[in-house]
Amino acid sequence: MCIGKRIKERRKELKLTQVQLSEMVGIAQQSLQKIENGTTKNPRNIQALADALDCAPEFLQFGIGESENSNVAPGPTLKAAVPLISWVQAGAWSEISEIKAYDAERYLCPVKCSDLTFALKVQGVSMEPKFYDGDLIFVDPEAECIHGSYVVARLDDNNEATFKQLIIESGQKFLKAANPNWPEQLIPINGNCTLVGKVVFAGKSF
């Protein structure tokens, strides 16, 4: 279920009209209508919507936890709002001073993460069926990358990043594609790339 449907269902639970909710949030009814029908996929007023709908913002954005009136236990508290950056920017993330993170669109991360954490949208099919094109991943450069971790690595020859699973066997490190039909299943890490960070959370983008 996407964020628009969760907002619509919660609004109906509270027996609110679109006009009433839009007035509570301070937006036009047409703006709320676009959010509910999915035209606006990442509304900026998540906290105001959550306050008006008497629920947590992570419930609206990720479906984690439930509203306060539910018998279901609430989900984890959101830890940070992290910037959504490009894959080229991810490749240069170690030179973070070059990235204008404050200009980026931001997403709330549902798990504990460092201040350097950033978000990326998955591109391509190399990680299917585990991750699909357009999925949102949160990458923490300070999280420990171990065998089996999903990581973002910088390819040193073109400074662009790639998303793969880290495999460590007999002291040798590889980047592995999750898609069994991907032509290049294992990429040896032999000085040609640098691990940028570990994927600490993944979900559908909206």
C-alpha positions in Angstrom: 0.0 0.0 0.0 1.4 3.4 -0.9 1.4 6.5 1.2 -1.6 8.0 -0.5 -3.8 5.0 0.3 -2.7 5.0 3.9 -3.6 8.6 4.3 -7.0 8.1 2.6 -7.8 5.0 4.8 -6.8 6.8 8.0 -8.8 9.8 7.0 -11.9 7.7 6.5 -11.3 5.9 9.8 -11.5 9.3 11.5 -14.6 10.2 9.4 -12.8 13.3 8.0 -13.6 14.7 4.5 -10.8 15.9 2.2 -11.9 19.4 2.9 -11.6 19.0 6.7 -8.2 17.3 6.5 -6.8 19.8 4.1 -7.8 22.6 6.4 -6.2 20.9 9.4 -3.0 20.4 7.5 -3.0 23.9 5.8 -3.0 22.7 2.2 -5.5 23.0 -0.7 -8.0 20.2 -1.1 -6.7 19.6 -4.6 -3.2 19.1 -3.1 -4.6 16.5 -0.7 -6.5 14.8 -3.6 -3.2 14.5 -5.6 -1.5 12.9 -2.5 -4.3 10.4 -2.0 -4.6 9.4 -5.7 -0.8 8.9 -5.9 0.0 11.8 -8.2 2.1 13.4 -5.5 4.3 10.5 -4.4 6.4 12.1 -1.7 4.5 14.9 0.1 6.6 17.3 2.1 4.1 17.8 4.9 4.3 14.3 6.4 4.5 15.5 10.0 1.5 17.8 9.6 -0.5 15.0 8.0 0.5 12.6 10.8 -0.5 15.1 13.5 -3.9 15.7 11.9 -4.5 11.9 11.4 -3.4 11.1 14.9 -0.7 8.6 13.9 3.1 8.5 13.5 4.8 9.8 10.3 6.5 6.5 9.8 3.1 4.8 9.5 2.1 7.1 6.7 5.5 6.9 4.8 6.5 3.3 5.3 3.5 1.5 6.9 5.6 0.7 9.9 3.5 0.5 13.1 -0.1 1.6 13.2 -2.2 4.6 14.3 -2.4 5.3 18.0 -5.9 3.9 18.2 -4.8 0.5 16.9 -4.2 -2.6 19.0 -1.0 -3.2 17.1 2.2 -2.2 18.7 3.8 0.9 17.1 6.9 0.5 14.9 10.3 1.9 15.6 10.9 5.6 16.0 12.3 7.3 13.0 15.9 8.3 13.6 16.8 10.8 10.9 15.8 12.5 7.7 18.5 11.6 5.1 19.2 13.1 1.7 18.2 11.2 -1.5 21.2 11.5 -3.8 22.2 10.2 -7.2 24.4 7.2 -7.9 27.2 9.5 -9.2 27.0 11.5 -6.0 27.1 8.2 -4.0 30.3 7.4 -5.8 31.8 10.6 -4.5 30.3 10.4 -1.0 33.6 10.1 0.7 34.3 13.6 -0.5 31.0 14.7 1.1 32.0 18.4 1.0 31.4 18.3 -2.7 27.8 17.2 -2.3 25.1 19.8 -1.5 23.1 17.4 0.8 21.1 20.3 2.1 19.6 20.8 -1.3 18.5 17.2 -1.7 15.0 15.7 -1.2 15.0 14.0 2.2 13.4 10.7 3.5 12.9 9.6 7.0 15.0 6.6 7.9 13.1 4.0 10.2 16.3 2.6 11.8 19.2 3.9 13.8 21.8 5.4 11.5 24.7 7.8 11.4 24.7 11.4 10.3 26.4 10.4 7.0 23.5 8.1 5.9 21.9 8.8 2.6 19.2 7.3 0.4 19.3 5.9 -3.1 16.7 4.6 -5.6 17.6 1.2 -7.0 18.4 1.2 -10.7 18.1 -1.8 -13.0 17.4 -5.4 -12.4 20.8 -6.8 -11.1 19.4 -7.2 -7.6 16.0 -8.7 -8.4 14.1 -10.5 -6.9 15.5 -9.1 -3.6 15.3 -5.5 -4.7 13.5 -4.0 -7.6 14.1 -1.0 -9.8 12.8 2.1 -8.0 13.0 0.7 -4.4 14.5 3.0 -1.8 17.6 1.9 0.1 19.3 3.7 3.0 23.0 3.5 3.1 25.1 4.1 6.2 28.9 4.7 5.6 29.7 4.0 9.2 27.9 0.7 9.5 30.2 -2.4 9.5 30.2 -4.3 6.2 30.4 -8.0 6.8 29.9 -11.2 4.7 26.4 -11.2 3.3 25.8 -7.4 3.8 24.2 -5.5 1.0 26.5 -2.6 0.1 27.1 0.3 -2.1 30.5 0.4 -3.6 32.3 3.1 -5.7 33.9 1.9 -8.9 37.2 3.7 -8.9 37.5 3.9 -12.7 34.4 6.0 -13.2 33.6 7.2 -9.7 30.0 5.9 -10.0 28.5 3.6 -7.4 27.0 0.2 -7.7 24.7 -1.9 -5.4 25.6 -5.5 -4.7 25.9 -8.1 -1.9 29.3 -8.4 -0.2 30.8 -11.9 -0.3 33.9 -12.7 1.7 35.5 -16.1 1.1 39.1 -17.1 2.1 40.0 -13.5 2.7 38.9 -12.5 -0.8 36.0 -10.0 -1.2 33.5 -10.0 -4.1 30.4 -8.1 -5.1 27.6 -10.4 -6.0 24.4 -9.7 -8.0 21.2 -11.1 -6.5 19.7 -11.8 -9.9 20.7 -15.3 -10.9 20.4 -14.3 -14.6 22.7 -11.3 -14.3 25.7 -11.9 -16.6 28.4 -10.7 -14.2 27.6 -12.6 -11.0 30.8 -11.9 -9.0 33.0 -8.8 -9.2 36.3 -9.3 -7.3 37.3 -6.4 -5.1 41.0 -6.2 -5.8 41.7 -2.4 -5.5 39.3 -1.5 -8.2 36.5 -0.3 -5.9 35.8 1.1 -2.5 32.9 0.2 -0.1 30.9 3.4 0.4 28.5 2.0 3.0 26.1 -0.7 4.1 22.4 -0.8 3.3 20.7 -0.6 6.7 17.1 -0.4 5.5 15.1 -0.9 2.2 11.6 -0.2 1.2 9.3 0.8 -1.6 9.6 4.4 -2.8 6.4 6.4 -3.2 
